[in-house]
Amino acid sequence: MPELPEVETVMRGLRVRLDGRRLVKVTQRRANLRFPFPDNFAQRLTGRRVESLSRRAKYILMQLDDGQVLLCHLGMSGRMVIIDARDLKNGASPWEKHDHVIFETDRGDEIRFNDARRFGAMDLIDGAQLEEHKLLKDIGPEPLGNAFNGPELARRLEGKRSPIKAALLDQKVVAGLGNIYVCEALHIAGLSPKRQAYTVQGQRSEKLVAAIRDVLGRAIEAGGSSLRDYVQADGELGYFQHDWVVYGREGESCRRCAADSGGKKEVPIKRLVQSNRSTFYCARCQR
């Protein structure tokens, strides 16, 4: 499933093409994705001007000129594909089988939402009720926002007897974190994924917040991690996966331990399963 950096990358790519544009035609090609589409979905969107785009956790939010907000979740295989107006005029490829929603803009571009597995979702929400929507109301602070800091994370972890890895994947603790970047952040912070969450207080929580911000910031700058059929909105793949220090590197040497020992100490990255997900870590430098 795309993680926060991938969703941020897609949102930024869409923003370039959709900010200030009018949706002259919206085509809905099926009745549902993960959930049914709202009643009169295409009709309610047609003719609306896009005021702005933003992201909340792993959701893309499109603010419209009538006060509605289009909420979109990419699910496991969802992609937003931009077809330039010039390519359409020159006979661009026809709609594909899994192009379920097509947005046509007053510039002549098409934005196609393609989702082979149909685990994505779309909803139309009254902007005034956005924070109370069932998918958003219990989500924690944004990891790159000002409300997320060491003391706030420590407060949210108080009393939690679950492993810190599981706690960070809880969207009520912090918004949008996924398996890959939690593994990476815990390694940067030097914290074992097996450590009980309530023990991450004081300096530990400060270090962890800094690590989360660092790894997410670098991933967004690099364009996200290219996994399976994820592509950026402009069609380019992300490349951050080449910089992973632990994720997917079971049996390979921990780079930090090797660097600290001048290349003399080879400590293998380990893998364990937590909550049915693979966790990668170094047993020597993560405590």
LUMMARSE-716799 format. One record per residue (C-alpha): x, y, z; residue in one letter. Coordinates in steps of 0.2 Angstrom, whole numbers, padded with zeros to 4 digits, always signed. Example, Ala and Ser with C-alpha at 12.3 -4.5 7.8 and 13.67 -1.06 7.14 Angstrom:
+0062-0022+0039A;+0068-0005+0036S;
END
This chain:
+0000+0000+0000M;+0007+0017-0004P;+0014+0026+0011E;+0013+0044+0016L;+0028+0050+0005P;+0020+0042-0010E;+0003+0050-0007V;+0011+0067-0004E;+0020+0065-0021T;+0004+0060-0030V;-0005+0075-0022M;+0009+0087-0027R;+0008+0081-0045G;-0010+0083-0046L;-0009+0100-0038R;+0001+0106-0053V;-0013+0101-0065R;-0029+0104-0055L;-0027+0119-0044D;-0039+0132-0051G;-0045+0121-0065R;-0064+0117-0068R;-0069+0099-0070L;-0079+0100-0086V;-0084+0082-0086K;-0082+0067-0073V;-0085+0050-0079T;-0089+0036-0066Q;-0087+0019-0074R;-0093+0008-0059R;-0104+0009-0044A;-0091+0006-0031N;-0073+0004-0026L;-0070-0002-0008R;-0086+0007-0004F;-0100+0013-0015P;-0098+0030-0023F;-0109+0044-0016P;-0126+0047-0024D;-0125+0057-0040N;-0106+0057-0038F;-0101+0062-0056A;-0115+0075-0057Q;-0110+0083-0041R;-0092+0085-0047L;-0095+0091-0065T;-0093+0109-0067G;-0085+0112-0050R;-0068+0122-0049R;-0054+0115-0039V;-0049+0127-0026E;-0034+0117-0018S;-0027+0100-0015L;-0020+0094+0002S;-0016+0078+0011R;-0022+0071+0027R;-0013+0055+0033A;-0014+0044+0017K;-0029+0053+0010Y;-0029+0066-0004I;-0041+0080-0001L;-0048+0091-0016M;-0057+0107-0010Q;-0070+0112-0022L;-0078+0129-0025D;-0095+0124-0018D;-0088+0119-0001G;-0087+0101-0004Q;-0071+0091-0002V;-0067+0076-0013L;-0058+0063-0002L;-0048+0050-0011C;-0038+0035-0004H;-0027+0025-0016L;-0029+0009-0008G;-0016-0005-0013M;-0015-0002-0031S;-0024+0014-0035G;-0015+0026-0047R;-0019+0044-0053M;-0013+0045-0071V;-0012+0062-0080I;-0015+0062-0098I;-0010+0078-0106D;-0022+0088-0117A;-0009+0087-0131R;-0008+0069-0130D;-0026+0067-0131L;-0027+0077-0146K;-0014+0066-0154N;-0023+0050-0150G;-0018+0045-0133A;-0022+0027-0127S;-0040+0024-0124P;-0047+0021-0106W;-0041+0005-0098E;-0051-0008-0090K;-0047-0002-0072H;-0049+0017-0076D;-0064+0018-0064H;-0066+0038-0063V;-0060+0050-0076I;-0059+0069-0073F;-0058+0080-0088E;-0052+0098-0085T;-0055+0115-0094D;-0037+0114-0099R;-0041+0098-0109G;-0031+0086-0098D;-0038+0070-0091E;-0034+0063-0074I;-0038+0044-0073R;-0040+0035-0057F;-0035+0017-0060N;-0037+0004-0047D;-0035-0015-0052A;-0039-0022-0035R;-0053-0009-0031R;-0047-0006-0013F;-0046+0013-0015G;-0060+0024-0010A;-0068+0041-0015M;-0081+0051-0005D;-0089+0068-0006L;-0089+0078+0011I;-0096+0094+0016D;-0080+0104+0020G;-0087+0110+0037A;-0089+0092+0043Q;-0072+0086+0036L;-0064+0083+0053E;-0079+0073+0059E;-0079+0061+0044H;-0078+0043+0049K;-0061+0041+0040L;-0053+0056+0048L;-0060+0060+0065K;-0049+0049+0075D;-0032+0052+0066I;-0018+0058+0076G;-0006+0073+0072P;+0003+0074+0055E;+0021+0068+0057P;+0028+0083+0048L;+0016+0096+0056G;+0020+0107+0071N;+0008+0098+0082A;+0019+0083+0081F;+0034+0084+0093N;+0043+0074+0107G;+0032+0078+0121P;+0016+0075+0111E;+0022+0058+0105L;+0027+0054+0123A;+0010+0058+0129R;+0002+0047+0116R;+0013+0033+0120L;+0010+0033+0139E;+0003+0017+0146G;+0004+0008+0129K;+0011-0010+0132R;+0012-0014+0114S;+0028-0014+0104P;+0034+0003+0098I;+0033-0003+0080K;+0014-0007+0082A;+0011+0009+0091A;+0018+0020+0077L;+0007+0011+0064L;-0009+0015+0075D;-0016+0030+0065Q;-0023+0037+0082K;-0005+0040+0088V;+0002+0048+0072V;-0005+0050+0055A;+0000+0041+0039G;+0015+0031+0045L;+0017+0014+0036G;+0028-0001+0038N;+0043+0004+0028I;+0046+0021+0036Y;+0043+0015+0053V;+0056+0002+0051C;+0068+0015+0044E;+0064+0028+0058A;+0066+0016+0072L;+0084+0012+0065H;+0089+0030+0064I;+0083+0033+0082A;+0092+0017+0088G;+0076+0010+0095L;+0071-0008+0094S;+0055-0012+0086P;+0051-0024+0101K;+0053-0010+0114R;+0037-0007+0123Q;+0029+0009+0118A;+0027+0017+0135Y;+0046+0017+0138T;+0048+0029+0123V;+0049+0045+0133Q;+0060+0061+0135G;+0075+0060+0124Q;+0070+0044+0116R;+0053+0052+0110S;+0063+0067+0104E;+0075+0057+0094K;+0061+0046+0087L;+0051+0062+0081V;+0067+0069+0073A;+0070+0052+0064A;+0052+0051+0058I;+0053+0069+0051R;+0070+0065+0043D;+0065+0049+0034V;+0049+0056+0028L;+0057+0072+0022G;+0070+0063+0012R;+0058+0051+0004A;+0046+0065-0001I;+0061+0074-0009E;+0066+0058-0018A;+0048+0056-0025G;+0043+0041-0014G;+0047+0023-0015S;+0042+0014-0031S;+0033-0002-0026L;+0023-0013-0037R;+0013-0002-0048D;+0015+0014-0039Y;+0020+0029-0050V;+0020+0047-0047Q;+0007+0058-0055A;+0018+0063-0069D;+0023+0045-0073G;+0040+0045-0065E;+0045+0032-0052L;+0052+0036-0035G;+0069+0031-0030Y;+0070+0032-0011F;+0070+0013-0010Q;+0088+0013-0015H;+0092+0022+0002D;+0083+0010+0013W;+0095+0006+0028V;+0085-0009+0035V;+0069-0012+0026Y;+0070-0027+0014G;+0089-0030+0019R;+0087-0046+0029E;+0104-0054+0031G;+0114-0039+0024E;+0126-0029+0035S;+0120-0015+0046C;+0128+0000+0038R;+0129+0010+0055R;+0138-0004+0064C;+0150-0007+0049A;+0153+0012+0049A;+0156+0013+0068D;+0168-0001+0067S;+0178+0005+0052G;+0171-0010+0042G;+0177-0023+0054K;+0160-0028+0062K;+0147-0036+0051E;+0131-0036+0060V;+0116-0044+0049P;+0099-0036+0048I;+0086-0047+0056K;+0068-0049+0051R;+0053-0053+0062L;+0034-0053+0060V;+0024-0041+0070Q;+0005-0039+0068S;+0007-0050+0052N;+0020-0037+0044R;+0038-0040+0042S;+0050-0029+0053T;+0068-0026+0049F;+0080-0021+0062Y;+0098-0022+0069C;+0098-0031+0085A;+0115-0023+0090R;+0112-0004+0088C;+0093-0004+0091Q;+0089-0006+0109R;
END
